[in-house]
Amino acid sequence: MLYEETFEGYKNKLKGRLYGVLCEKEKEGGDWEKFLNSILIELKGLEPTSINYWPLIGKLNSLRFLNYEYFRKTIFECMNLIGSLEVPNELP
């Protein structure tokens, strides 16, 4: 039970960081790719226990190639996918 609550908090934090990527993209000269890379590195360290893990990784990787309209839409899609991630089988 404690793991589920902790993981829910982690997912909320991750959603906030994704929103931060969007805010950085909107700033002129924002370093959004640095923040995106950090999130991707972190997610690749998680065990893929949810069917939504792979679409999340794929969509995040595609952000570099999207115009702003699709970038924004995809960020919000990724936030929804994060919400549906399941607790990994083993947490430290």
ZIFEN-V377339 format. One line per field, one symbol per residue. phi: phi as a letter, one per 20 degrees, with the letter a starting at -180 (. if undefined). burial: + if it has 9 or more other ideal C-beta (glycine too) atoms within 8 Angstrom, else -. A space follows every 10 residues. Layout:
phi->???
burial->???
This chain:
phi->.fffffffff ffffffffff ffffffffmf efffffgfff ffffeeffed feffffffff ffgfddfggf gfffgfffff fffefdfgfc df
burial->-----++--- +--++-++++ +++++----+ -+--++-+++ -++--+--+- -++--++-++ -++--+---- ++-++-+++- ++--+--+-- --
